[in-house]
Amino acid sequence: MNDHGLELTEDYWQAIIQNNAAYDGVFFYAVRTTGIFCRPSCRSRRPNRENVRVFRQGTEAISAGFHACKRCQPDQLQPPRQEWVQGIAALIEQRYAEKLNLEELSQASNLSPFHLQRSFKEIRGCSPTGYLQSIRLRKAAELLRETDKTISRIGIEVGMPNPAYLATLFKKKYGLTPKAYRLHMHSTKKSVR
């Protein structure tokens, strides 16, 4: 720590430029040229690194003369929309294998489908359906690497019972079909041994 706040480490800088919500509450950053401070997840324009100051608390940034960003509201404990979105993301992570749709998720959050979709996309950078799909594909990749289950069985376990649909989305994300991915992962493991 220096007299201007925390040191801007490479991890902190990467969190800022990637809008990484995992660092929200860990630190706040301020931009000298604008006089504004933000959460790491803020989707504002990328600042020049030399203009960034890092603080452990938002109150430290305020004491240093910075004003809270109106977009990410770092002076608020946690905006209600972020709480809703975190709750929906947790629900998706727990129930990814079930048949979930936007209507069901909106009922669980007591939000309209439109408001849920818009808020989720604004805060997470993708739609609830896109997030669900990414969780399912990540889990499918994990099962392909770590088990010998059939691709059909894996599809059912991750909530994508249509193998052709799973293969199409999987290839789009990973550049390989599930079968080719499994073969590649197994051959990589053997060559490491």
Protein Blocks (a to p, Z undefined) as FASTA:
>chain_A
ZZkbcaddfklmmmmmnopaklgojaccddfklopacdfklccdcddfklpccdfbfklm
mmnopacdfklopmbmbdfklmmmmmmmmmmmmmmmpccdfklmmmmnopafklmmmmmm
mmnopafklmmmmmmmmmmmmmmmmmccdfklmmmmnopablklmmmmmmmmnopafklm
mmmmmmmmmmmZZ
